[in-house]
Amino acid sequence: MLSLVIPVYNEAAILPLTEETVRKVLLGASIDYEIVFVNDGSRDRTWEIISRLHKQNARIRGINLAHNV
């Protein structure tokens, strides 16, 4: 299984498109995968969107850091 780790910071506007694009590429290549979004203290709705994506697809995971360092 491929674990793809993607750091994000204030990416609410493009996060769904990012997930969709990566998912399509990996599925198209028949790669077993998980996507781990690491929220680096975003101040927008990034964490909310990661949580929603996880509910829609168990292959999506999230790590929520309290602040950007």
Beta strands, then each sheet from edge to edge (+ up, - down):
strand 1: 2-8
strand 2: 33-40
strand 3: 60-65
sheet 1: 1+ 2+ 3+
end
